[in-house]
Amino acid sequence: MAPGDWDCVVTDSPALFAVYAGLTASGYDLVGTELGDPLDELVGRLRSAPWPPSVREYFAAARRGGGGVNPYWPRAYLLALTALHLEDAAPWALREAAAFRDQVAGLAVDPAERGSAAMAWLERLPGVVANIMSAPFVAPLRAEYLTIVAERAPSFDAAAGTAVAAVSDRLGVAAGRLPGLTLLSNPLQAREETDFIPLHGRIFVIMADADAASIAHELLHHVLGPRLAACDQVVIGHRGLLAPVIERMRAFDYAWADDEASWRRVLEESLVRAATLWVMEGAGDPAPRRGRALESARAEAEQGFAYVLPLLEHFERAWAGLEGFEEFVRGGLERCRHFQR
């Protein structure tokens, strides 16, 4: 378990509930339910509730047309981010509008998804949330939601402890130096989706089910991402590695063009996925541990994340601590360059 100086909170966001209530009402169909379970019943009631047409129309815009593995990325994420910038009660206003706009403008997503039209849509959210939360039928629906969330809270706390201990032990970073975590259980979103939002010096992690590997993944973005940005000349010098994987990365929305920004995003995601496998397989007998990690890396490669496997091997053979990170990245990129896909 992580030491006592580590900071973690498991909580709830009323505005986030409003966002996913609206998404569900508008047709969001990625949540996994079983017939007759409380979540399935809640989803059914949210879809059949007498929402004003304006609510359904607003959230219907979150679904993108065309291809992509997740048709709600990044718009559902942007709505969740906006929700966390709102006050926790009426009038649900943006706390710091300028900071909100700056955060959206700096996101590593398709520029078309964070432009002026997208910003105007997001800035309408406070009024939409107000309409949702003032509807007379919402209080019992939210009570059902909170019951499901409360049942899952202990598993979230335990998963976070496992993740923090794993990241701290394998990277050699004291748990007290890791950012504070605010975990939000959101059973109305896809189980495969974990949203990571840095805010107020903390990392907000939104997910349907507690999963230590997903929490570790988001912590690793925080630890490794800035260090990767500091190695940008090395990264951009290997931009040619984007071409062999760009089509699959477009499908996952980790790339939107054959450009430097897309390559940075693809590399960071590949590096963090490899690091997550390495970190989470850090305990136990080495042989089965490595076998499980390699099996997972091959599964990532089959999906299109071709560089996870060579980067995992690089973590296993060459990790020497954060102090030599630039040389580590240089070696990892060379390993990717010579990797036979």
C-alpha positions in Angstrom: 0.0 0.0 0.0 1.0 3.6 -0.5 2.4 5.5 2.5 0.3 7.8 4.6 1.5 11.1 3.0 -0.3 10.3 -0.2 -3.4 12.3 -0.9 -6.5 10.7 -2.4 -10.2 11.6 -2.3 -13.2 9.6 -3.7 -16.1 12.0 -4.3 -18.9 12.9 -6.6 -19.7 15.8 -9.0 -23.3 16.9 -9.4 -22.5 18.6 -12.7 -20.8 15.4 -14.0 -24.0 13.5 -13.2 -26.0 16.1 -15.1 -23.7 15.7 -18.1 -24.0 11.9 -18.3 -27.7 12.1 -17.6 -28.0 14.3 -20.6 -25.7 12.2 -22.7 -27.7 9.0 -21.8 -31.0 10.7 -22.6 -29.6 11.8 -26.0 -28.6 8.2 -26.9 -25.2 7.5 -25.4 -24.9 3.8 -25.8 -21.4 2.8 -24.6 -22.3 1.9 -21.0 -22.4 -1.9 -20.3 -25.4 -3.1 -18.3 -27.1 -6.3 -17.6 -30.8 -6.7 -17.7 -32.4 -6.1 -14.3 -29.4 -4.7 -12.5 -29.9 -1.2 -10.9 -27.7 0.5 -13.5 -29.7 -0.9 -16.3 -32.9 0.3 -14.7 -31.4 3.8 -14.1 -30.3 4.0 -17.7 -33.8 3.1 -18.8 -35.4 5.7 -16.6 -32.9 8.4 -17.8 -33.8 7.6 -21.4 -37.5 7.7 -20.9 -37.7 10.8 -18.6 -39.6 13.8 -20.0 -36.5 15.9 -20.9 -37.0 19.2 -22.7 -36.1 18.7 -26.4 -33.3 21.3 -25.9 -31.5 19.0 -23.4 -31.5 16.0 -25.8 -30.5 18.3 -28.7 -27.6 19.8 -26.8 -26.1 16.5 -25.8 -26.8 14.8 -29.2 -24.0 17.1 -30.5 -21.5 15.2 -28.5 -21.7 12.2 -30.9 -19.4 12.7 -33.9 -20.3 11.4 -37.3 -17.9 9.2 -39.3 -15.3 6.8 -38.1 -13.4 6.4 -34.9 -13.5 3.8 -32.2 -15.3 6.0 -29.7 -17.8 8.3 -31.4 -18.0 10.4 -28.3 -14.3 11.3 -28.1 -13.3 14.0 -27.4 -16.6 15.7 -26.9 -17.8 13.7 -23.9 -14.4 14.3 -22.4 -14.7 18.1 -23.0 -18.1 18.1 -21.4 -16.7 16.3 -18.3 -13.9 18.8 -18.1 -16.3 21.7 -18.3 -18.5 20.1 -15.6 -15.5 20.0 -13.2 -15.0 23.8 -13.9 -18.5 24.5 -12.7 -19.8 25.5 -9.3 -21.3 22.6 -7.4 -24.8 24.3 -7.1 -27.0 26.8 -8.9 -26.4 28.8 -10.9 -23.7 26.3 -12.0 -21.5 29.0 -13.4 -17.9 28.6 -14.5 -15.6 29.3 -11.6 -12.7 30.7 -13.6 -13.7 31.2 -17.2 -10.3 32.3 -18.4 -8.5 29.2 -16.8 -11.2 27.0 -18.4 -10.6 28.4 -21.9 -6.9 28.1 -21.5 -7.1 24.5 -20.5 -9.3 23.6 -23.5 -7.1 25.5 -25.9 -4.1 23.6 -24.7 -5.5 20.1 -25.0 -3.8 17.6 -27.3 -6.8 16.9 -29.4 -7.9 17.6 -33.0 -7.8 21.5 -33.2 -11.2 21.4 -34.8 -12.6 20.0 -31.6 -11.4 22.9 -29.4 -12.0 25.8 -31.7 -14.4 28.7 -31.4 -17.5 26.7 -32.3 -16.6 24.0 -29.7 -15.9 26.6 -27.1 -19.3 28.3 -27.7 -21.0 24.9 -27.3 -19.2 24.1 -24.1 -19.9 27.5 -22.6 -23.6 26.8 -22.9 -23.3 23.9 -20.5 -24.0 25.8 -17.3 -27.5 26.7 -18.5 -28.1 23.2 -19.7 -27.0 21.8 -16.3 -29.3 24.2 -14.5 -32.2 23.0 -16.6 -31.4 19.4 -15.8 -30.8 19.8 -12.1 -34.0 21.9 -11.6 -36.3 19.3 -13.3 -38.6 17.8 -10.7 -38.0 14.2 -11.8 -34.2 14.4 -11.5 -33.7 14.2 -7.7 -34.8 10.5 -7.4 -32.7 9.6 -10.5 -29.7 11.2 -8.9 -30.4 9.4 -5.6 -30.3 6.1 -7.6 -27.0 7.1 -9.2 -25.5 8.0 -5.8 -26.5 4.7 -4.4 -24.5 2.9 -7.2 -21.6 5.3 -6.7 -21.5 4.7 -2.9 -21.3 0.9 -3.4 -18.3 1.3 -5.6 -16.4 3.8 -3.5 -14.3 1.4 -1.3 -13.0 -0.4 -4.4 -11.9 2.9 -5.9 -9.9 3.8 -2.8 -8.2 0.4 -2.8 -7.4 0.5 -6.5 -5.8 3.9 -6.1 -3.6 2.7 -3.2 -2.4 -0.2 -5.4 -1.7 2.1 -8.3 0.2 4.7 -6.3 2.4 2.1 -4.6 3.2 0.5 -8.0 4.2 3.8 -9.7 6.2 4.9 -6.7 8.1 1.6 -6.3 8.9 1.1 -10.0 9.8 4.7 -10.9 11.5 5.5 -7.7 9.3 8.5 -6.9 8.1 9.0 -3.4 4.3 8.7 -3.1 4.2 12.1 -1.4 5.6 13.7 -4.5 2.9 12.3 -6.7 -0.1 14.7 -7.4 -3.2 14.3 -5.3 -5.9 12.2 -6.8 -9.6 12.9 -6.9 -11.5 9.8 -8.1 -15.0 10.2 -9.5 -17.0 7.0 -9.9 -19.3 7.5 -13.0 -21.2 4.3 -13.8 -22.9 6.0 -16.7 -19.8 6.1 -18.9 -18.2 3.3 -20.9 -16.1 1.0 -18.8 -13.3 1.1 -21.3 -13.0 4.9 -20.9 -11.0 6.7 -18.2 -10.9 10.5 -18.3 -8.0 12.3 -16.8 -8.4 16.0 -16.0 -5.6 18.0 -14.2 -7.2 20.7 -12.2 -6.3 22.8 -9.1 -3.0 21.0 -8.7 -4.7 17.6 -8.6 -5.5 14.8 -11.1 -9.3 14.1 -11.4 -9.8 10.6 -12.6 -13.3 9.7 -13.9 -14.2 6.0 -14.6 -17.1 3.6 -14.3 -15.3 0.8 -12.4 -12.3 0.9 -10.1 -9.1 -0.2 -12.0 -5.6 0.2 -10.6 -4.0 0.0 -14.0 -6.1 2.9 -15.3 -5.2 5.0 -12.3 -1.5 4.1 -12.7 -1.8 5.0 -16.4 -3.1 8.5 -15.6 -0.4 9.0 -12.9 2.2 8.0 -15.5 1.0 10.6 -17.9 1.5 13.2 -15.2 5.0 12.0 -14.3 6.4 11.1 -17.7 4.5 13.6 -20.0 6.3 16.8 -18.9 9.6 15.0 -19.1 8.8 13.8 -22.6 8.0 17.4 -23.6 11.4 18.4 -22.3 12.9 15.9 -24.9 11.1 17.4 -27.8 14.0 17.7 -30.2 14.7 14.0 -29.7 11.0 13.2 -30.2 10.5 15.3 -33.3 13.7 13.8 -34.8 11.9 10.5 -35.0 8.7 11.8 -36.4 8.9 9.4 -39.3 7.7 6.7 -36.9 4.2 8.1 -37.1 3.7 7.1 -40.8 3.5 3.3 -40.2 0.8 3.7 -37.5 -1.1 6.8 -38.4 -4.2 5.2 -39.8 -4.9 3.2 -36.7 -4.0 6.1 -34.5 -6.5 8.2 -36.4 -9.2 5.6 -35.7 -8.4 5.9 -31.9 -8.2 9.7 -32.2 -4.6 9.8 -31.0 -3.7 11.4 -34.3 -5.6 13.8 -36.5 -2.9 14.7 -39.1 0.6 13.8 -40.2 2.1 16.5 -38.0 4.3 17.0 -35.0 1.5 17.5 -32.5 -0.1 14.1 -33.5 3.3 12.4 -33.2 3.8 13.8 -29.8 0.4 12.5 -28.7 1.0 9.1 -30.2 4.4 8.7 -28.7 3.3 9.8 -25.2 0.3 7.4 -25.3 2.5 4.5 -26.5 5.1 5.2 -23.9 2.6 5.5 -21.0 0.8 2.3 -22.1 4.2 0.5 -22.1 5.1 2.0 -18.7 1.7 1.0 -17.2 2.3 -2.7 -18.2 5.8 -2.5 -16.7 4.7 -0.8 -13.5 1.7 -3.0 -12.8 3.6 -6.2 -13.5 6.2 -5.2 -11.0 5.4 -7.7 -8.2 5.7 -11.5 -8.1 7.9 -14.0 -9.9 9.7 -12.4 -12.9 8.9 -15.1 -15.6 5.1 -15.1 -15.4 5.2 -11.3 -14.7 7.0 -10.7 -18.0 4.8 -13.2 -19.8 1.7 -11.4 -18.8 3.1 -8.0 -19.7 4.3 -9.2 -23.1 0.9 -10.8 -23.8 -0.8 -7.5 -23.0 1.7 -5.6 -25.2 1.0 -7.9 -28.2 -2.7 -7.3 -27.7 -2.0 -3.5 -27.8 0.0 -4.1 -31.0 -2.9 -5.9 -32.6 -5.1 -2.9 -31.9 -2.6 -0.6 -33.6 -0.4 0.5 -30.8 2.7 -1.1 -32.5 5.3 0.7 -30.3 4.1 -0.5 -27.0 5.9 -3.8 -27.3 9.4 -2.4 -28.1 8.9 0.3 -25.5 7.9 -2.3 -22.9 11.1 -4.2 -23.7 13.0 -0.9 -23.3 11.6 -0.3 -19.8 12.5 -3.8 -18.8 16.1 -3.6 -20.1 17.1 0.1 -19.8 15.2 1.9 -17.1 17.6 3.6 -14.7 15.5 6.3 -13.1 14.1 9.7 -14.1 17.5 11.4 -14.0 18.5 9.9 -17.3 15.1 10.2 -19.0 16.3 11.9 -22.2 18.8 9.1 -23.0 16.1 6.6 -22.1 13.7 8.1 -24.6 16.4 8.3 -27.3 17.1 4.6 -26.9 13.5 3.7 -26.9 12.9 5.6 -30.1 15.8 3.8 -31.7 14.4 0.5 -30.6 11.0 1.4 -32.1 12.8 2.4 -35.4 14.4 -1.0 -35.7 11.3 -2.9 -34.5 9.8 -5.4 -37.0 6.0 -4.8 -37.0 
